[in-house]
Amino acid sequence: MRAEARARPRGWRAAYQPDRRRAWYVHLLRSNVALFSIAVVFVITVSAICAPLLAPYDPTFIDPARRLQGPSSAHWMGTDDLGRDVFSRLLFGARVSLVVGLCVMFASAATGCLLGVIAGYYPRLDGLIMRTLDGVMAFPGVLLAIAVVISLGANLRSVIIALSLVYTPVVARLMRGMALVIRELPYVEAAQAIGLRDYQILWRYVLANALSPLIVQAAFVAAYAILAEASLSFLGASVNPETPTWGNMLRDGQRLLSRAWWMALAPGVALFVTVLALTLVGDALRDAVDPRSGERRRDALPK
């Protein structure tokens, strides 16, 4: 009896003792790196949403009298070669980058997951789907994106479509590999034996057990999409060159790097921090959601 009393948690530990259903949630909140990365992404997202309220100046207002001024109390991150406030342009540029990253992430994850699971579960469709996706992957990603943007017109929608087309095969190949493994497991054979329909098996067993790598890959896709959009803007194959985006700011700052280093420093640091935070969030989610994680199993066990 005394041993059981010592083993049973008391007080606040009993109230917050994780069970197996919410152990991933508790594990995620116990990771300092995950919390810090989520906080960084949250701050960047809120700053982008509230850009009209936070920006001290109009990001497109040209003031030749204040061109190439360094960081000061009036302009925290200086001004560019046209006298535009760099900090205001940085806030509005975050809107474009985050919209592209999130839209490409959801579009490529949904399309790639559907194609990959179907290809992995139905052998008759495997060859047709994967050979088509292999053909898409044969083109370099940046060149394919540039070709699609030029064909559809240089605007935000074209950029999202182009990058979704680039990253969908990556997600599809991952999900196909997971579906090939899962469809041979005993519980899938048991579900087929009791007469469950294919869509029920795909939803309850295949997709549910492939969710962890899909989440990780989606986080990486969001980070890569933000970098790819900046690359397209840097090359002049994205939105209007006058639109404040991090890629456009880098392109303008690269020409004057020796005279106005702050023009390229601000968007470069913003890109680095955003991509790093998204990558760390993806790693933390992988460790939290993966049921085979040893740390999660230890957290789920009663103490």
SERO-4910 file (N, C-alpha, C, O; in steps of 0.05 Angstrom, whole numbers):
BEGIN
 pado doro    nc1    nc2    nc3   cac1   cac2   cac3    cc1    cc2    cc3    oc1    oc2    oc3
  Met    A     16    -24      0      0      0      0     17     25      0     11     44    -14
  Arg    A     39     25     16     56     49     17     70     53    -10     73     75    -19
  Ala    A     78     31    -23     92     33    -49     73     45    -70     81     61    -86
  Glu    A     47     36    -69     28     47    -87     23     76    -82     19     92   -101
  Ala    A     22     84    -57     18    112    -50     41    129    -60     37    152    -69
  Arg    A     66    119    -57     89    134    -66     89    136    -97     97    156   -108
  Ala    A     80    115   -111     80    115   -140     58    132   -152     61    142   -175
  Arg    A     36    136   -137     14    151   -147     20    181   -145     26    191   -124
  Pro    A     17    197   -167     23    226   -167      3    240   -150    -21    233   -148
  Arg    A     11    262   -137     -6    277   -120     -6    306   -129     11    315   -144
  Gly    A    -26    321   -120    -28    350   -125    -30    356   -154    -45    343   -169
  Trp    A    -15    377   -162    -17    387   -190     -6    367   -210    -14    367   -233
  Arg    A     12    349   -201     23    329   -219      1    309   -228      1    300   -250
  Ala    A    -18    304   -210    -40    286   -217    -59    299   -236    -70    286   -254
  Ala    A    -62    325   -233    -81    339   -251    -69    341   -280    -84    341   -299
  Tyr    A    -43    344   -282    -30    348   -308    -16    323   -317      1    325   -335
  Gln    A    -22    300   -306     -9    275   -315    -18    269   -343    -42    265   -347
  Pro    A      0    266   -362     -8    261   -390    -18    232   -394     -6    214   -383
  Asp    A    -39    229   -410    -47    203   -418    -37    198   -446    -24    215   -458
  Arg    A    -43    175   -457    -32    167   -483    -44    184   -505    -32    186   -526
  Arg    A    -68    194   -502    -80    209   -523    -68    237   -527    -66    247   -549
  Arg    A    -61    250   -505    -50    277   -507    -20    278   -500    -10    300   -494
  Ala    A     -6    256   -501     22    256   -494     38    272   -514     58    285   -507
  Trp    A     30    272   -540     44    288   -560     42    317   -554     61    332   -558
  Tyr    A     19    326   -544     15    354   -538     32    363   -515     44    384   -515
  Val    A     33    346   -494     50    352   -471     79    351   -479     95    369   -470
  His    A     87    332   -495    115    331   -503    123    356   -519    146    366   -515
  Leu    A    106    366   -536    112    390   -552    116    414   -534    134    430   -538
  Leu    A     98    417   -513    100    439   -496    124    438   -477    132    458   -466
  Arg    A    135    414   -473    158    411   -455    184    417   -469    205    419   -456
  Ser    A    184    421   -495    208    426   -511    212    457   -512    196    471   -523
  Asn    A    234    466   -500    240    495   -501    245    505   -529    237    527   -536
  Val    A    259    488   -545    265    496   -572    239    498   -588    236    517   -604
  Ala    A    220    480   -584    195    481   -598    179    506   -590    168    519   -607
  Leu    A    178    512   -565    163    535   -555    175    561   -566    161    579   -574
  Phe    A    202    562   -566    215    586   -576    210    590   -606    205    612   -616
  Ser    A    211    568   -621    207    569   -650    178    576   -656    173    593   -674
  Ile    A    159    565   -642    131    572   -646    126    601   -639    111    615   -653
  Ala    A    139    611   -618    136    639   -611    147    657   -633    136    678   -639
  Val    A    170    649   -645    182    665   -667    163    666   -691    158    687   -702
  Val    A    153    643   -699    134    642   -721    109    658   -715     98    672   -733
  Phe    A     99    657   -690     76    672   -682     80    702   -684     63    717   -694
  Val    A    103    711   -675    110    739   -675    112    749   -704    101    770   -711
  Ile    A    125    733   -721    127    741   -749    100    742   -763     94    760   -779
  Thr    A     83    723   -757     56    722   -769     39    746   -760     26    758   -776
  Val    A     40    751   -734     24    774   -723     35    800   -735     19    818   -741
  Ser    A     61    802   -737     73    827   -749     64    830   -778     59    853   -787
  Ala    A     63    808   -793     54    810   -821     24    818   -822     17    834   -839
  Ile    A      8    806   -805    -21    813   -806    -25    842   -798    -42    856   -810
  Cys    A    -11    851   -778    -14    878   -768      5    898   -781     10    919   -769
  Ala    A     15    892   -804     35    909   -817     24    938   -821     38    957   -817
  Pro    A     -2    941   -830    -11    969   -834    -12    985   -808     -9   1010   -808
  Leu    A    -14    972   -785    -14    986   -759     14    990   -748     19   1010   -734
  Leu    A     32    971   -754     59    973   -743     78    989   -760     97   1001   -749
  Ala    A     74    990   -786     92   1003   -804     91   1034   -799     69   1045   -801
  Pro    A    113   1047   -793    112   1076   -789    109   1092   -814    101   1116   -813
  Tyr    A    115   1081   -838    113   1095   -863    100   1078   -884     97   1053   -881
  Asp    A     91   1091   -905     81   1077   -928    104   1062   -942    124   1075   -949
  Pro    A    103   1036   -946    126   1021   -957    132   1029   -986    154   1023   -995
  Thr    A    114   1041  -1000    118   1049  -1028    123   1078  -1031    127   1088  -1054
  Phe    A    124   1094  -1010    128   1123  -1012    157   1128  -1018    175   1119  -1003
  Ile    A    162   1144  -1039    189   1151  -1048    196   1179  -1038    181   1198  -1042
  Asp    A    218   1181  -1023    228   1206  -1013    257   1210  -1020    274   1201  -1004
  Pro    A    263   1222  -1043    291   1224  -1051    309   1238  -1031    333   1234  -1031
  Ala    A    297   1256  -1015    314   1271   -996    324   1253   -973    344   1260   -960
  Arg    A    313   1230   -969    321   1212   -948    333   1186   -958    334   1166   -943
  Arg    A    343   1185   -982    353   1161   -994    380   1153   -981    396   1170   -975
  Leu    A    382   1126   -978    407   1114   -967    415   1125   -940    439   1129   -935
  Gln    A    396   1130   -923    402   1138   -896    404   1113   -878    389   1094   -881
  Gly    A    424   1112   -861    429   1090   -843    408   1088   -821    391   1105   -818
  Pro    A    409   1066   -806    390   1063   -784    391   1086   -764    413   1095   -757
  Ser    A    368   1096   -757    366   1118   -738    339   1116   -723    324   1098   -727
  Ser    A    334   1136   -706    310   1136   -691    285   1141   -709    263   1131   -703
  Ala    A    289   1155   -731    267   1160   -750    262   1136   -768    240   1130   -774
  His    A    284   1123   -776    282   1099   -793    299   1077   -780    323   1077   -782
  Trp    A    285   1059   -766    299   1039   -750    319   1022   -766    340   1015   -756
  Met    A    312   1016   -790    329    999   -807    339   1014   -832    347   1002   -851
  Gly    A    338   1040   -831    348   1057   -853    329   1059   -876    306   1051   -874
  Thr    A    338   1071   -897    322   1075   -921    337   1063   -945    361   1059   -944
  Asp    A    323   1058   -967    335   1046   -990    343   1068  -1010    344   1092  -1003
  Asp    A    350   1060  -1034    360   1079  -1054    339   1098  -1064    346   1118  -1078
  Leu    A    313   1093  -1058    292   1111  -1066    280   1126  -1042    260   1141  -1045
  Gly    A    292   1123  -1019    282   1137   -995    259   1123   -981    247   1135   -964
  Arg    A    254   1098   -988    232   1083   -975    242   1070   -949    265   1061   -948
  Asp    A    225   1069   -930    232   1059   -904    235   1028   -905    217   1014   -913
  Val    A    259   1019   -897    265    990   -899    248    974   -879    238    952   -886
  Phe    A    243    984   -855    228    970   -835    199    966   -844    188    944   -841
  Ser    A    187    987   -856    160    984   -866    158    964   -889    139    949   -890
  Arg    A    177    965   -906    177    946   -929    182    917   -919    172    898   -930
  Leu    A    197    914   -897    202    888   -886    176    876   -875    171    852   -878
  Leu    A    160    892   -861    135    882   -850    116    874   -872    103    853   -870
  Phe    A    113    891   -892     95    884   -914    106    861   -931     90    845   -942
  Gly    A    132    858   -933    144    836   -947    138    809   -934    136    789   -947
  Ala    A    136    810   -907    130    785   -892    102    774   -900     98    750   -900
  Arg    A     84    792   -908     58    782   -916     60    765   -941     48    743   -942
  Val    A     74    774   -961     77    758   -986     91    731   -980     82    711   -989
  Ser    A    112    732   -965    127    707   -960    111    687   -944    111    663   -951
  Leu    A     96    696   -924     80    677   -908     56    667   -923     49    643   -921
  Val    A     44    684   -940     21    674   -956     31    653   -975     18    632   -979
  Val    A     53    658   -989     64    638  -1007     71    613   -993     64    591  -1002
  Gly    A     85    615   -970     94    591   -955     70    574   -946     70    550   -950
  Leu    A     49    587   -935     27    572   -924     10    560   -947      2    536   -946
  Cys    A      5    575   -968    -11    565   -990      3    542  -1004    -10    522  -1011
  Val    A     29    545  -1009     43    523  -1022     44    499  -1004     42    476  -1014
  Met    A     47    503   -978     48    480   -960     22    464   -961     23    440   -963
  Phe    A      0    478   -958    -26    464   -958    -32    451   -985    -42    429   -987
  Ala    A    -27    466  -1007    -33    455  -1033    -16    431  -1040    -26    411  -1049
  Ser    A     10    433  -1036     28    410  -1042     23    387  -1023     25    364  -1032
  Ala    A     18    392   -998     13    371   -979    -13    356   -986    -14    331   -985
  Ala    A    -34    370   -992    -59    357   -999    -57    342  -1025    -65    318  -1027
  Thr    A    -47    354  -1046    -45    341  -1072    -25    318  -1071    -30    296  -1081
  Gly    A     -1    323  -1059     19    302  -1058     10    278  -1041     16    255  -1047
  Cys    A     -4    284  -1019    -14    262  -1002    -34    245  -1017    -33    221  -1015
  Leu    A    -53    258  -1031    -73    243  -1046    -60    226  -1068    -66    202  -1070
  Leu    A    -42    237  -1084    -30    222  -1105    -12    200  -1094    -12    178  -1105
  Gly    A      3    206  -1073     22    186  -1062      8    163  -1049     16    140  -1053
  Val    A    -14    168  -1034    -28    146  -1022    -42    129  -1042    -42    104  -1040
  Ile    A    -54    141  -1063    -67    125  -1084    -46    108  -1099    -51     85  -1105
  Ala    A    -23    120  -1105     -3    105  -1120      9     82  -1103     14     61  -1114
  Gly    A     12     87  -1077     22     66  -1060      3     44  -1054     11     21  -1049
  Tyr    A    -23     50  -1054    -43     30  -1046    -54     14  -1070    -61     -9  -1067
  Tyr    A    -54     27  -1093    -64     14  -1117    -41      9  -1137    -32     28  -1150
  Pro    A    -31    -15  -1139     -8    -20  -1157    -13    -14  -1186      5     -7  -1201
  Arg    A    -38    -16  -1195    -44    -11  -1223    -40     19  -1230    -34     25  -1253
  Leu    A    -45     37  -1211    -42     65  -1216    -14     76  -1208     -7     99  -1214
  Asp    A      2     59  -1196     28     67  -1186     46     77  -1209     58     99  -1208
  Gly    A     48     61  -1230     66     68  -1252     58     94  -1266     75    110  -1271
  Leu    A     32     97  -1271     23    121  -1285     28    146  -1269     38    166  -1279
  Ile    A     20    146  -1243     23    169  -1226     52    176  -1222     60    199  -1225
  Met    A     68    157  -1214     96    163  -1207    113    170  -1231    131    186  -1228
  Arg    A    108    158  -1254    123    166  -1277    117    194  -1286    135    209  -1295
  Thr    A     92    202  -1282     85    230  -1288     99    249  -1269    109    270  -1277
  Leu    A     99    242  -1243    112    259  -1224    143    259  -1227    156    279  -1223
  Asp    A    154    236  -1235    182    235  -1242    189    254  -1265    211    266  -1265
  Gly    A    172    256  -1284    176    275  -1306    176    303  -1297    192    320  -1306
  Val    A    159    310  -1278    159    337  -1267    184    342  -1251    196    364  -1253
  Met    A    193    322  -1235    217    325  -1219    243    326  -1236    264    334  -1226
  Ala    A    241    318  -1261    265    319  -1278    273    347  -1285    297    352  -1291
  Phe    A    255    366  -1283    262    394  -1288    273    406  -1262    262    401  -1241
  Pro    A    293    423  -1264    302    438  -1240    280    455  -1229    265    467  -1244
  Gly    A    277    455  -1203    254    468  -1190    252    497  -1197    230    507  -1204
  Val    A    274    512  -1196    272    541  -1201    265    546  -1230    249    564  -1236
  Leu    A    277    531  -1249    271    535  -1277    241    528  -1283    228    542  -1298
  Leu    A    231    506  -1271    203    499  -1275    185    521  -1264    165    528  -1277
  Ala    A    191    531  -1241    175    553  -1229    176    578  -1246    155    590  -1250
  Ile    A    199    585  -1257    201    608  -1274    184    604  -1299    171    623  -1308
  Ala    A    186    580  -1311    170    575  -1335    140    577  -1330    125    588  -1346
  Val    A    131    567  -1307    102    568  -1301     94    597  -1296     73    605  -1305
  Val    A    110    612  -1281    103    640  -1275    102    656  -1300     84    673  -1304
  Ile    A    121    652  -1318    121    667  -1343     97    660  -1360     85    677  -1374
  Ser    A     89    634  -1360     66    626  -1376     40    637  -1365     22    644  -1381
  Leu    A     37    638  -1339     12    647  -1326     12    677  -1320    -10    688  -1316
  Gly    A     35    689  -1321     36    718  -1314     48    722  -1286     44    705  -1268
  Ala    A     64    743  -1284     78    748  -1259     59    760  -1238     55    784  -1237
  Asn    A     48    743  -1221     31    751  -1199     32    731  -1177     45    710  -1180
  Leu    A     20    737  -1155     22    720  -1131      9    693  -1136     20    672  -1127
  Arg    A    -13    692  -1150    -26    666  -1155     -9    648  -1172     -8    624  -1167
  Ser    A      4    659  -1192     22    643  -1209     45    632  -1193     54    609  -1198
  Val    A     56    648  -1175     78    638  -1158     69    615  -1141     84    595  -1138
  Ile    A     46    617  -1129     36    595  -1112     31    570  -1129     38    548  -1120
  Ile    A     19    572  -1152     15    549  -1169     41    537  -1178     44    512  -1178
  Ala    A     60    553  -1185     86    543  -1195    101    528  -1173    111    506  -1177
  Leu    A    102    539  -1149    116    526  -1127    101    501  -1117    114    482  -1109
  Ser    A     75    502  -1118     59    478  -1110     65    455  -1130     68    432  -1122
  Leu    A     68    462  -1155     75    441  -1175    103    430  -1171    108    407  -1176
  Val    A    121    447  -1161    148    438  -1157    150    419  -1133    165    400  -1134
  Tyr    A    135    425  -1111    139    410  -1086    118    387  -1083    121    371  -1065
  Thr    A     98    386  -1100     79    364  -1098     92    336  -1102     86    318  -1087
  Pro    A    110    333  -1122    122    306  -1126    139    297  -1102    140    273  -1096
  Val    A    151    316  -1088    167    309  -1064    149    297  -1043    156    276  -1031
  Val    A    126    309  -1037    108    299  -1018     96    272  -1027     92    254  -1011
  Ala    A     90    270  -1053     77    246  -1064     96    222  -1061     87    200  -1054
  Arg    A    121    226  -1066    140    203  -1064    143    194  -1035    145    170  -1030
  Leu    A    142    213  -1017    143    206   -988    119    190   -980    121    169   -967
  Met    A     95    199   -988     70    186   -980     67    159   -994     56    140   -983
  Arg    A     77    157  -1018     77    131  -1032     93    110  -1017     85     87  -1014
  Gly    A    117    118  -1008    134     99   -993    120     91   -967    122     67   -960
  Met    A    107    110   -953     93    102   -929     70     84   -935     65     65   -920
  Ala    A     55     89   -957     32     72   -963     40     44   -971     27     25   -965
  Leu    A     63     41   -985     73     15   -992     79     -2   -968     75    -26   -968
  Val    A     90     11   -947     97     -4   -923     71    -10   -907     68    -33   -897
  Ile    A     54      9   -904     30      6   -886     10    -14   -898     -2    -29   -882
  Arg    A      7    -15   -924    -13    -33   -936     -6    -63   -931    -24    -79   -933
  Glu    A     19    -69   -925     27    -97   -920     25   -105   -890     31   -127   -884
  Leu    A     18    -86   -873     17    -92   -844     -8   -108   -837    -28   -107   -851
  Pro    A     -6   -123   -815    -28   -141   -808    -55   -127   -804    -76   -138   -811
  Tyr    A    -55   -103   -791    -80    -91   -785    -94    -81   -811   -119    -79   -811
  Val    A    -80    -75   -832    -92    -69   -858   -105    -94   -870   -127    -93   -881
  Glu    A    -90   -116   -869   -102   -141   -879   -126   -149   -863   -146   -159   -874
  Ala    A   -126   -144   -837   -150   -150   -821   -173   -132   -828   -196   -141   -829
  Ala    A   -167   -106   -833   -189    -88   -842   -201    -97   -868   -225    -94   -873
  Gln    A   -184   -106   -887   -194   -116   -912   -211   -141   -908   -230   -146   -922
  Ala    A   -202   -158   -889   -216   -183   -885   -244   -179   -874   -263   -194   -880
  Ile    A   -248   -159   -857   -274   -154   -845   -292   -137   -864   -315   -132   -856
  Gly    A   -282   -130   -887   -299   -117   -907   -300    -87   -907   -318    -75   -919
  Leu    A   -280    -74   -895   -279    -45   -896   -273    -35   -925   -258    -48   -939
  Arg    A   -285    -13   -932   -281     -2   -959   -253     10   -961   -240     16   -941
  Asp    A   -244     14   -986   -217     24   -990   -214     52   -978   -193     58   -966
  Tyr    A   -233     69   -981   -230     96   -971   -229     97   -941   -216    114   -929
  Gln    A   -243     78   -928   -241     76   -899   -214     67   -890   -203     77   -870
  Ile    A   -203     48   -904   -176     38   -897   -155     60   -902   -137     64   -885
  Leu    A   -158     74   -924   -139     95   -930   -140    117   -909   -119    128   -901
  Trp    A   -164    124   -900   -167    146   -881   -160    137   -852   -145    152   -838
  Arg    A   -169    114   -844   -165    106   -816   -138     94   -810   -127     97   -788
  Tyr    A   -126     81   -830   -101     67   -824    -77     78   -840    -56     83   -828
  Val    A    -80     81   -866    -57     89   -882    -50    118   -876    -27    125   -868
  Leu    A    -69    136   -879    -64    165   -875    -58    171   -846    -41    187   -840
  Ala    A    -72    159   -827    -68    164   -799    -40    156   -790    -28    170   -774
  Asn    A    -29    135   -801     -2    126   -793     20    139   -809     43    138   -801
  Ala    A     13    153   -830     32    168   -846     31    198   -839     44    214   -853
  Leu    A     17    206   -819     13    234   -813     39    247   -803     45    270   -810
  Ser    A     54    232   -787     79    244   -776     99    253   -797    107    276   -796
  Pro    A    107    236   -815    125    246   -836    113    267   -854    127    284   -865
  Leu    A     86    267   -858     73    287   -874     75    315   -861     80    335   -874
  Ile    A     72    316   -834     74    341   -820    102    352   -822    106    376   -827
  Val    A    122    335   -819    150    344   -821    156    354   -849    168    376   -852
  Gln    A    147    339   -869    153    348   -896    138    373   -903    148    390   -918
  Ala    A    114    377   -892     99    402   -897    113    426   -885    114    447   -897
  Ala    A    125    422   -862    140    444   -850    164    452   -867    170    475   -870
  Phe    A    178    431   -877    201    437   -895    192    450   -921    205    468   -931
  Val    A    169    441   -931    159    453   -956    153    483   -952    159    499   -969
  Ala    A    141    490   -929    135    518   -923    161    534   -923    162    556   -934
  Ala    A    182    523   -910    207    537   -909    220    540   -937    230    561   -944
  Tyr    A    220    518   -952    231    519   -979    215    537   -997    227    551  -1014
  Ala    A    189    538   -994    173    556  -1011    179    585  -1006    180    601  -1024
  Ile    A    184    592   -981    191    620   -974    218    627   -987    221    649   -998
  Leu    A    237    609   -985    263    613   -998    260    614  -1029    272    631  -1042
  Ala    A    243    597  -1040    240    596  -1069    226    622  -1079    234    633  -1100
  Glu    A    206    632  -1064    194    657  -1072    214    680  -1071    213    697  -1088
  Ala    A    231    680  -1050    251    701  -1049    271    699  -1073    280    719  -1083
  Ser    A    277    674  -1081    295    670  -1104    282    680  -1129    294    693  -1146
  Leu    A    256    674  -1133    242    683  -1157    240    714  -1157    243    726  -1178
  Ser    A    235    726  -1134    234    755  -1133    261    767  -1139    264    787  -1152
  Phe    A    282    754  -1128    309    763  -1133    316    763  -1163    330    780  -1173
  Leu    A    305    742  -1177    311    740  -1206    291    756  -1223    294    757  -1247
  Gly    A    271    768  -1210    252    784  -1225    230    768  -1238    217    777  -1256
  Ala    A    225    744  -1228    205    726  -1239    182    721  -1220    170    699  -1220
  Ser    A    176    740  -1203    155    737  -1184    134    759  -1187    127    766  -1209
  Val    A    126    771  -1165    107    793  -1166    120    818  -1177    143    818  -1184
  Asn    A    104    839  -1178    114    865  -1188    140    873  -1173    141    872  -1149
  Pro    A    161    881  -1187    186    888  -1174    183    911  -1154    200    913  -1135
  Glu    A    163    927  -1156    159    949  -1137    144    939  -1112    143    954  -1092
  Thr    A    133    915  -1113    119    904  -1089    139    897  -1068    159    885  -1073
  Pro    A    134    906  -1043    153    899  -1021    153    870  -1014    135    860  -1001
  Thr    A    173    855  -1023    177    827  -1015    206    825  -1006    223    841  -1013
  Trp    A    212    804   -991    239    800   -982    258    795  -1005    282    804  -1004
  Gly    A    250    781  -1025    267    776  -1048    273    802  -1064    296    806  -1072
  Asn    A    253    819  -1068    258    844  -1081    276    862  -1065    293    876  -1076
  Met    A    273    862  -1039    291    877  -1021    320    867  -1023    339    883  -1023
  Leu    A    323    841  -1024    350    830  -1027    362    837  -1054    386    843  -1055
  Arg    A    346    837  -1074    357    844  -1101    366    873  -1101    387    880  -1112
  Asp    A    349    891  -1089    357    919  -1089    381    924  -1071    398    941  -1077
  Gly    A    383    909  -1048    405    913  -1030    431    902  -1040    452    911  -1033
  Gln    A    429    881  -1057    454    869  -1068    469    888  -1085    494    887  -1086
  Arg    A    455    905  -1100    469    924  -1117    484    946  -1102    504    957  -1112
  Leu    A    475    951  -1077    487    973  -1061    498    962  -1035    498    976  -1015
  Leu    A    508    937  -1036    517    924  -1011    540    939   -998    542    940   -973
  Ser    A    558    950  -1014    581    964  -1002    575    991   -991    589   1001   -974
  Arg    A    553   1004  -1001    546   1031   -992    523   1031   -971    523   1047   -953
  Ala    A    504   1012   -974    481   1011   -956    476    982   -948    458    969   -958
  Trp    A    492    972   -930    491    944   -922    464    937   -908    456    914   -909
  Trp    A    451    957   -896    426    951   -882    403    943   -900    384    931   -892
  Met    A    405    951   -926    384    944   -945    382    914   -949    360    903   -951
  Ala    A    404    900   -949    404    871   -953    404    856   -926    395    833   -925
  Leu    A    414    868   -905    416    855   -879    388    848   -868    383    826   -858
  Ala    A    370    868   -869    343    864   -857    328    841   -869    319    823   -855
  Pro    A    324    840   -896    310    817   -907    325    791   -905    313    770   -903
  Gly    A    352    792   -906    367    768   -903    364    755   -876    360    731   -874
  Val    A    365    771   -855    360    761   -828    332    751   -824    327    730   -811
  Ala    A    313    765   -836    285    757   -834    281    729   -847    267    712   -836
  Leu    A    292    725   -870    290    699   -884    303    677   -867    292    656   -864
  Phe    A    327    683   -857    341    663   -841    326    655   -816    323    631   -811
  Val    A    316    674   -801    301    668   -777    275    653   -783    269    634   -769
  Thr    A    261    662   -803    235    649   -809    239    620   -818    225    602   -809
  Val    A    258    615   -836    263    588   -845    273    570   -823    265    547   -820
  Leu    A    291    580   -807    301    565   -784    279    558   -764    278    535   -755
  Ala    A    262    577   -758    240    572   -739    221    551   -750    212    533   -735
  Leu    A    214    553   -776    196    533   -787    208    505   -787    195    485   -782
  Thr    A    234    504   -792    248    478   -792    248    465   -764    243    442   -761
  Leu    A    253    482   -744    253    472   -717    226    464   -708    223    444   -693
  Val    A    205    478   -716    177    470   -710    171    443   -722    158    426   -709
  Gly    A    179    439   -747    175    413   -760    188    390   -746    177    369   -742
  Asp    A    213    395   -737    227    374   -722    214    368   -696    211    345   -688
  Ala    A    204    389   -682    191    385   -656    165    370   -660    158    353   -644
  Leu    A    150    377   -681    125    363   -686    130    333   -693    114    316   -685
  Arg    A    151    328   -707    158    300   -714    163    284   -688    152    262   -685
  Asp    A    178    295   -670    184    281   -645    160    278   -628    157    258   -614
  Ala    A    141    297   -629    118    296   -612     96    278   -623     83    264   -608
  Val    A     93    277   -650     71    261   -661     79    232   -666     62    215   -665
  Asp    A    105    227   -670    114    200   -677    108    182   -653    120    186   -632
  Pro    A     92    161   -656     86    143   -634    109    126   -626    109    113   -605
  Arg    A    129    124   -643    152    107   -637    174    122   -622    195    111   -616
  Ser    A    169    148   -616    188    164   -602    191    153   -574    172    151   -559
  Gly    A    215    146   -566    220    135   -539    214    155   -518    204    148   -496
  Glu    A    219    181   -522    214    201   -502    184    204   -497    175    208   -475
  Arg    A    169    203   -519    140    205   -516    129    181   -501    111    185   -484
  Arg    A    139    158   -506    129    134   -491    135    136   -462    119    128   -445
  Arg    A    159    148   -455    165    151   -427    147    171   -414    140    168   -391
  Asp    A    140    193   -429    122    212   -417     94    201   -413     80    210   -395
  Ala    A     86    183   -431     59    172   -429     55    152   -407     33    147   -398
  Leu    A     77    139   -398     74    119   -378     68    131   -351     78    153   -344
  Pro    A     50    119   -335     44    130   -309     68    129   -290     85    111   -292
  Lys    A     70    149   -273     93    152   -255     83    150   -226     99    151   -207
***
